[in-house]
Amino acid sequence: MKRVLQHPPESPDSGGKHYWRGLGDYSNSPEFRQWLEREFPAGAAELKGDEWSRRDFLKLMSASMALAGVGLTSCRRPELHLVPFTKNVEWTIPGKFLYYATAMPRRNGAIPLIATTVDGRPIKLDGNPLHPATGGATDTFTQASILDLYDPTRSKRFVRDGKTTKREDFDAYLKDLRNKLLADHGDTVAFLVEETNSPTRERLRAELEKNLPGMRWCVYEPLLSQGTNAATQAAFGAGARVTPKFDRADVVLALDSDFLDCGQGDLASVRAFNSRRRVRTPKDSMNRLYVVESRFTLTGAMADHRLRCPASQIALAAIKKIAVQCENHIGAIEFGNHARTSAERTLRGCDCSLTQ
């Protein structure tokens, strides 16, 4: 039988060295002992001399595992049954993938996609390589959207007031709700949706407005492009839309615009911009990117020259840049000198720094 050896306490006259960990340990005052027991109860128990031996600890763990095994004897793997299709999926061959051409609506357009399905269930989304705008590229939002179909938190049953109901009850509720909305012509209903260019949603909206002329349709987005559209139409006329051609630009100036981010820009612009950043032949030339922004963005990380400036003073920095370009390319005209002098006078108190 293994014996637990208890070392005798060291006498002060033995001549051994005692190392203390702090002034509290050195003084060993009652306040320090109370703090030690409150802060480190496990360590305080060891200092009191009532620590457990390794054998006692193994005994306790063995007894705990034995009691846990008694409760697990009745557990078994759940039974699962393979049920064949009552109505087979169209155009499917067992064990073969089926591909569909589709698109994902976004704020600035849509992303052409190829959906891979197995037995009618989509499992993968890839870009359409035949589309000239994207060339088979996708973004992170597209890859993550496939997970919404297999979200375990999605509702799997009909629930009303916290109680499970049947589909017949849900259909009856929708019928009553439809009759109430038609009675008041939709004056008490409103839809809050996000910004998108989906033609299907626009068709459904037209049908709802036809049946419910008094309804309200509200579009909310944290980065709503309504201001951009208004400025574009004011500058170029009604129905105009800006379509940048980054593959033709030698110099790009971004004023607080993160066009390389998937959330604000589109894949066509990112693809066109990156095409001018690669040099394949000796005759190719790279574009140059200037960014003026108030926060660090992905476009600012790609910039050749980045100007950090408060958002309220970005317009003044743009005026200064335009004035300098007018003076360099057109000459010392009166408007260029006046604009540059006014901008420099205003920007003297601007805390901006240029990063190359």
C-alpha positions in Angstrom: 0.0 0.0 0.0 1.3 3.4 -1.0 2.1 5.7 1.9 1.6 9.4 1.8 4.6 11.1 3.2 4.0 14.3 5.1 7.1 16.5 5.2 7.8 18.0 8.6 7.7 21.8 8.8 10.9 23.5 8.3 12.4 24.9 11.5 13.7 28.5 11.4 17.1 27.3 12.6 17.7 24.8 9.8 19.4 27.4 7.7 17.3 26.7 4.6 16.1 29.5 2.4 12.5 30.5 2.3 11.3 32.5 -0.8 8.2 34.6 -0.4 6.0 35.7 -3.3 5.1 39.2 -2.1 5.0 41.5 0.8 1.7 40.0 1.9 3.1 36.5 1.9 6.2 37.8 3.8 4.1 39.4 6.5 1.5 36.6 6.6 -1.1 38.9 8.2 -4.7 37.9 8.9 -5.9 40.3 6.1 -3.7 38.5 3.6 -5.0 35.1 4.7 -8.6 36.2 4.3 -7.9 37.6 0.8 -6.1 34.4 -0.2 -9.0 32.2 0.9 -11.5 34.4 -0.9 -9.5 34.8 -4.1 -7.9 31.4 -4.4 -9.9 28.9 -2.4 -8.1 25.9 -4.0 -4.7 27.3 -3.2 -5.9 28.2 0.3 -7.0 24.6 1.0 -3.5 23.4 0.1 -1.9 25.9 2.4 -4.1 24.6 5.2 -2.6 21.1 4.8 -5.9 19.3 4.0 -5.1 18.7 0.3 -6.2 15.4 -1.3 -3.7 12.8 -2.3 -3.6 11.4 -5.8 -5.1 8.1 -4.7 -8.1 9.8 -3.1 -8.7 11.8 -6.2 -8.7 8.7 -8.4 -11.1 6.9 -6.1 -13.6 9.8 -6.3 -13.3 9.9 -10.1 -13.7 6.2 -10.5 -16.9 6.2 -8.4 -18.3 9.1 -10.4 -17.6 7.3 -13.7 -19.2 4.1 -12.4 -22.4 5.9 -11.4 -22.5 7.7 -14.7 -22.2 4.4 -16.6 -25.2 3.0 -14.8 -27.4 5.8 -16.2 -26.0 5.4 -19.7 -26.9 1.7 -20.1 -30.4 2.4 -21.3 -29.2 5.0 -24.0 -29.1 3.9 -27.6 -28.6 5.5 -31.0 -31.9 6.9 -32.4 -33.5 4.9 -35.2 -33.5 6.5 -38.6 -35.5 5.2 -41.6 -34.8 5.7 -45.3 -38.0 6.7 -47.0 -38.1 6.7 -50.9 -39.6 9.6 -52.9 -43.4 9.4 -53.4 -42.9 11.7 -56.4 -39.4 11.9 -57.8 -37.7 15.1 -58.4 -37.7 16.2 -62.1 -34.7 15.5 -64.3 -32.7 13.8 -61.5 -30.5 10.8 -61.7 -29.5 9.1 -58.4 -26.0 10.0 -57.5 -25.7 12.8 -60.1 -25.6 16.5 -59.5 -28.1 18.8 -61.2 -27.2 22.4 -61.9 -29.5 25.4 -62.2 -28.7 28.9 -63.5 -30.0 31.5 -61.1 -29.2 34.9 -59.7 -28.9 36.5 -56.3 -30.4 40.1 -56.1 -28.3 42.7 -54.5 -28.6 46.5 -53.9 -26.7 47.4 -57.1 -28.0 44.6 -59.3 -27.7 40.8 -59.2 -25.0 38.1 -59.1 -25.3 35.4 -61.7 -25.0 32.0 -60.0 -24.9 28.2 -60.7 -26.7 26.2 -58.0 -25.7 22.6 -57.4 -28.5 20.4 -56.2 -28.6 16.7 -55.0 -32.1 15.1 -55.0 -33.7 18.5 -55.2 -31.7 20.0 -52.4 -29.2 22.9 -53.1 -25.8 22.3 -51.5 -23.4 24.7 -53.3 -23.5 28.1 -55.0 -20.9 29.1 -57.6 -20.5 32.0 -60.0 -21.7 31.6 -63.5 -18.5 31.4 -65.6 -20.4 32.3 -68.8 -21.5 35.7 -67.5 -19.1 38.5 -68.7 -19.6 40.7 -65.7 -18.4 38.4 -63.0 -16.6 35.6 -64.9 -17.6 33.0 -62.3 -16.8 35.0 -59.2 -18.9 35.3 -56.0 -18.7 37.1 -52.7 -18.9 36.1 -49.1 -22.6 36.9 -48.8 -23.4 34.5 -51.6 -21.4 31.6 -50.1 -23.1 32.2 -46.7 -26.6 32.4 -48.1 -26.7 28.6 -48.7 -26.5 28.1 -44.9 -29.9 29.8 -44.5 -31.6 26.8 -46.0 -30.1 24.5 -43.4 -30.4 26.8 -40.4 -31.4 24.6 -37.4 -33.2 27.5 -35.8 -35.7 27.8 -38.6 -39.3 27.1 -37.6 -40.3 23.5 -38.3 -43.9 23.7 -37.2 -46.8 26.1 -37.0 -47.0 27.9 -33.6 -49.6 30.3 -32.4 -49.4 31.9 -28.9 -46.6 29.5 -28.0 -48.7 26.4 -28.9 -48.2 24.1 -31.8 -51.1 24.2 -34.3 -51.9 22.5 -37.7 -51.6 23.8 -41.2 -55.4 24.0 -41.5 -55.4 26.5 -38.6 -52.7 28.6 -40.3 -54.6 28.6 -43.6 -57.8 29.7 -41.8 -55.9 32.5 -40.1 -54.5 33.8 -43.4 -58.0 33.7 -44.9 -59.4 35.8 -42.0 -56.5 38.2 -42.2 -56.9 38.6 -46.0 -60.6 39.5 -45.6 -59.8 42.1 -42.9 -57.2 43.8 -45.1 -59.4 43.8 -48.1 -62.2 45.4 -46.1 -60.1 48.4 -45.1 -58.2 48.5 -48.5 -54.9 47.9 -46.7 -54.9 51.1 -44.6 -53.7 49.2 -41.5 -50.8 47.3 -43.1 -47.2 48.3 -43.9 -44.2 46.4 -45.3 -40.7 47.0 -44.2 -38.2 45.5 -46.6 -34.6 45.9 -47.5 -33.3 47.5 -50.8 -33.0 45.1 -53.7 -33.5 44.9 -57.4 -35.5 41.6 -57.4 -38.0 41.6 -60.3 -40.0 38.9 -58.5 -40.5 41.2 -55.4 -41.5 44.1 -57.7 -44.1 41.9 -59.3 -45.5 40.9 -56.0 -45.5 44.5 -54.8 -47.5 45.5 -57.9 -50.1 42.8 -57.2 -50.3 43.9 -53.5 -50.8 47.6 -54.5 -53.5 46.6 -56.9 -55.5 44.7 -54.2 -54.5 46.9 -51.3 -54.2 50.5 -52.5 -53.9 51.9 -49.0 -50.9 49.9 -47.9 -47.5 51.4 -47.2 -44.3 50.0 -48.7 -41.2 51.1 -46.7 -37.6 50.4 -47.8 -34.9 50.7 -45.2 -31.2 50.0 -45.5 -28.3 51.2 -43.4 -26.4 52.1 -46.6 -29.4 53.2 -48.7 -28.4 54.3 -52.2 -31.2 56.9 -52.4 -28.8 59.8 -52.0 -26.5 58.5 -54.6 -29.4 58.0 -57.1 -30.7 61.5 -56.4 -27.3 63.1 -57.0 -26.8 61.1 -60.2 -30.2 62.1 -61.6 -29.6 65.8 -60.6 -26.3 65.8 -62.5 -27.1 63.6 -65.6 -30.9 63.6 -65.8 -33.8 61.4 -64.8 -33.4 57.7 -65.1 -29.5 57.9 -65.2 -27.3 55.4 -63.4 -23.6 55.6 -62.9 -21.7 52.6 -64.3 -18.0 53.0 -63.7 -15.5 51.5 -66.1 -12.5 50.9 -63.9 -10.8 48.8 -66.6 -10.4 52.1 -68.7 -9.3 54.3 -65.8 -5.6 55.1 -65.3 -6.3 57.1 -62.1 -9.1 56.4 -59.6 -10.1 58.8 -56.9 -12.4 57.4 -54.2 -14.0 60.0 -51.9 -15.3 58.0 -48.9 -16.4 55.2 -51.2 -15.5 51.7 -50.4 -16.3 50.3 -53.9 -14.1 47.3 -53.4 -16.2 46.0 -50.5 -18.8 43.4 -51.5 -21.4 45.1 -49.3 -21.3 48.4 -51.3 -19.8 47.6 -54.6 -20.4 45.0 -57.2 -18.3 42.1 -58.5 -18.1 43.7 -62.0 -16.4 46.8 -60.6 -14.0 44.8 -58.4 -13.1 42.6 -61.3 -12.5 45.5 -63.7 -10.4 47.3 -61.1 -8.2 44.3 -60.4 -7.7 43.7 -64.2 -5.6 46.9 -64.3 -3.5 45.9 -61.3 -2.0 43.0 -63.1 0.9 43.5 -65.5 1.0 40.6 -68.1 3.0 42.2 -70.9 5.6 45.0 -71.0 3.1 47.3 -72.6 0.6 47.0 -69.7 0.4 49.8 -67.2 -1.1 49.7 -63.7 -3.7 52.1 -62.5 -3.3 54.3 -59.5 -5.8 54.5 -56.7 -6.2 57.6 -54.5 -8.5 57.3 -51.5 -9.9 60.0 -49.2 -11.8 58.5 -46.3 -12.7 58.9 -42.7 -12.4 55.3 -41.6 -10.2 52.4 -42.7 -11.8 50.3 -45.4 -10.8 47.6 -47.9 -10.5 50.2 -50.6 -8.2 52.2 -48.4 -6.0 49.2 -47.8 -5.6 48.8 -51.6 -4.9 52.4 -52.2 -1.5 53.7 -53.5 -2.1 57.0 -51.7 -4.6 57.3 -48.8 -5.7 60.5 -47.2 -7.3 60.2 -43.7 -9.7 63.0 -43.2 -12.9 63.6 -41.2 -16.1 62.9 -43.1 -17.2 66.6 -42.8 -14.1 67.8 -44.6 -13.9 65.2 -47.5 -15.8 67.6 -49.8 -13.2 70.3 -49.2 -10.4 67.9 -49.9 -12.1 67.1 -53.2 -12.3 70.8 -54.1 -8.6 71.2 -53.4 -7.8 68.1 -55.6 -9.9 69.4 -58.5 -8.3 72.9 -58.2 -4.8 71.4 -58.3 -5.7 69.2 -61.4 -7.2 72.3 -63.2 -4.0 74.2 -62.6 -1.7 71.4 -63.7 -3.6 70.4 -66.9 -5.4 73.7 -67.9 -3.3 76.4 -66.5 -3.5 79.0 -63.8 -7.1 79.9 -64.6 -9.1 82.2 -62.4 -11.4 79.5 -61.1 -8.6 77.1 -60.3 -6.6 79.6 -58.3 -9.7 80.8 -56.4 -10.9 77.3 -55.6 -7.4 76.2 -54.5 -6.8 79.2 -52.3 -10.2 78.9 -50.7 -9.7 75.2 -50.1 -6.3 75.6 -48.7 -7.5 78.4 -46.3 -10.3 76.1 -45.1 -8.2 73.0 -44.8 -5.5 74.6 -42.6 -7.2 73.4 -39.5 -7.9 69.9 -40.9 -6.1 67.1 -39.1 -5.4 65.0 -42.2 -2.4 62.7 -42.8 -1.3 61.2 -46.1 -0.3 57.5 -46.2 1.6 56.1 -49.2 
